[in-house]
Every structure is written in C-alpha cells, then in structure tokens.
C-alpha cells in the first residue's frame, strides 16, 4: 500500500511530461564506431558476445606481430547503423583506433560552460538565475525553466555537464576512458597504460602500455553536424552546431622499448564528407494547460499532444588505411573506385596486397560485396 501511495504522489507533483529527446551527442564514423563496439560491449562470457574472427594474414617486425583479420560483433544492428568499409556488422582489424562520443561540448573546449570548468556555484547560478536559494522541484519547473536556466542551456548545447566517452581498440588492447576535471584519464577496465592527449597543439594521442610499446595516434577523422527542431512552424537554433570535432584517432606508428619503429600506418582522406541524416520524434503533454511555452527542451511553443521532429545531419570527414610499413615489407589497402551505394562519398575496401622487403607481391586478397 505504501508503494502505491508513493507512486501516485510522484505523478501528482509533476507538471510536464516530455517524450524521449536525445541530448547533444556526436559519434564517430561507421568504421571507427564499429571497432568501438568491441569496447562498449566486449567479447566475453559475461556479456554473451562470442568471438567471431576471420584471420586474413599476419606480418612480423622487430619484436611484434601484427594480425590482420575481419571480426563480427554479434550484439545486433541498430535501426540507423551504417556499415563499415568491409560490410555491415563487420570490422577490419589492422592497427586500430580511438573513437569518441562527444557529449554536449567537446572536452577540449575550454570555457565556463564546458565539462572541465563548470564549477558548482556556476551551475547553481545558471539553475536558479534570479532566486537566492533552492526552489522546490515544482517551483523549478514552473519558474526556473521559463528562463535561460540549467536544463534549457544544456539542451541547446551551451552548458556541458558530461565528459566525452573514448573507446579504444588496437593491437589487442580494448577498453574505454574518460577525462576527469583535472584532465587525468580514467580507464575502464583499470590499466597501468599511460595515456597522453595533446589537445592544445597537435591534437594527437600517445599511449604507452606496460610492455614498453608506445602507440601514436596522429591521423584524425572530423565530424560536424547541423541540428534543427521543428514544431508549430518554429525552429530551434543550436549555437554550437557546425563547430566540427575530432571523433576518431587512427594509429599512426608503433615504437618498441628499444626506440625502433615496429609499424607505421598511412591513410587517405576522402575528398568530400559523407553525410547521414537522423530523425527522431517526440510528443509533449502538460497537465496544467494546453500549451507549454518556450520550454527548456526547445525554443518552440508546444501544443498539447503535438508531434515535434528533431533532425540531425552528420558530416563525417572519413580517412581510410592505405599502407602499413614494417621491417619485412609492406601491406597495401586499396579501396573500390566507385562510391558506396549505402553511404555516398565513402568507399568500401576492395583489395589487400602483401609485399616482401624486395617489393615482390606474395599475397593478394580481394573483397566482394552485395546488397
């Protein structure tokens, strides 16, 4: 009986109900995001994800071996998930990547509204802009939201309350990390590996593992987006849209504990960005009247039960691996000449060629696709 009374009180004290609306979040390109899935949901008995891997070839340098393979993540495919350059659900393992999901503002943005620099007193000032004290939940919904306050600034991407999420998958190292407010990386699962991010100048990542190998990530993919909310012939403008962020860092060089370059990687950038469009819809209801005016979710005035459409156009400046150099030769990765049907301005992998140290071809792998 006590549980029922609590349930009724909770709903009686709530004034506004909103459908699910995604906050500002920006993900990596399809190929990078595909590799990141193995960090988000690892291959493990506890997750129920089996290891599905097709070995293609293996090359060795001074002290390290680099396997090239195709892997499939069996978690399932989301409605708007795009295929990598080797097929839907499949991923090419040949080096590796650090992929990022940008939550709100990108972490390297340094302002009073960013994740690193938002102090408690600043948040309080934004949340209660004209009242010298804390409001009850009911008062906050009625009064605070109507002004440029906490939730509305967060929705518009002006105030950032979350760190970005970084996922890595390279040379057998799989995991994730985030940066705290002191700019120190917090790894999941815990690892003694050292991560350094020179976001102020070069933008590159450097990771040193416990065996003394150093991995340099100097080749980037950039993403930007256009976002609009449309309802009742009104449109929301997002101030930080079109800024452009780095969402993927591909491995460029591996140096061993003796200072020798084990492997170096070369990439080619697509001449034009590939574009995807995501749409979601929500319905807004109010139990206090027929209209929710200038709510913190949008600039729009919502009519009772009105459907609101949010459209996000994402532009990925994609790069593709073209060559791996090592002590005993090199590998060449050749993309198809024609654009992909499912993702214009991007290309699928067509061929992998393996050459020895004298430049003689000794292995050739061809890829074919169907829709």
Secondary structure by P-SEA (a helix, b strand, c coil): caaaaaaaaaaaaccccccccccccccccaaaaaaaccccccccccccccbbbbbccccccccbbbbbbbbbbcccccccccccccccccccccbbbbbbbbcccccccccccccccccaaaaaaaacccccccccaaaaaacccccccaaaaaaacccccbbbbbbbbccccccccccccccbbbbcccccbbbbbccccccbbbbbcccbbbbbbccbbbbbbbbbbbcccbbbbbccccccccccccccccccccccccbbbbbccccbbbbbbbbbbbbbbbccccccccccccccccccbbbbbbbbbbbbbbbbbccccccccbbbbbccccccccccccccccbbbbbcccccccbbbbbbbcc
